[in-house]
Amino acid sequence: MARLPIAWRKAYRPNQIFITAAQSIVVSIERKKKHKAAVHISRFTTGSAECSSVAQGKLEYACLEEVSALTTSSACSIDEFLASGDETTVSLFDELQSTLSSHQGEMVLFARELRQRFHTTMEQTQEMFEYTSMFFQKLMEESKNSESRVAEANNSYIKQNFLFSED
């Protein structure tokens, strides 16, 4: 599995903090619900409904206050999470834009260098073509000169043989 960039990995930390806080709140609420259910059941089993009803009301009020505090805490955690997400997102986009700008500059330099190398290669190829053409042209001239000298030598040989044979 590919590793995420450091800035992206940092972005996941507030998510984990938020999830942990939410889980602890849920566990706490479940505990209080079980406690309230146990008190409610005990009230009916003991038979002293009037006495435990006042105590039950106080317990319910305390539980409601605690649930309210946990809800407020959860809302604060959500606000912090969203704020950190905004900062992280802005920093990620800034980093991405900076990286893209850097790559754009590098690509411009690379294209310029390729263009320059292409022109240099084309000039060298043209020079090689001209040199090769001149070489073959001189070779053709020398070949024609050699052919004419061979023809002259052959004619002179034939003349000498003809004159020698007449004598």
Protein Blocks (a to p, Z undefined) as FASTA:
>chain_A
ZZddfklmmmmmmmmmmmmmmmmmmmmmmmmmmmmmmmmmmmmmnopamlmmmmmmmmmm
mmmmmmmmmmmmmmmmmmmmmmmmmmmmmmmmmmmmmmmmmmmmmmmmmmmmmmmmmmmm
mmmmmmmmmmmmmmmmmmmmmmmmmmmmmmmmmmmmmmmmmmmmmZZ
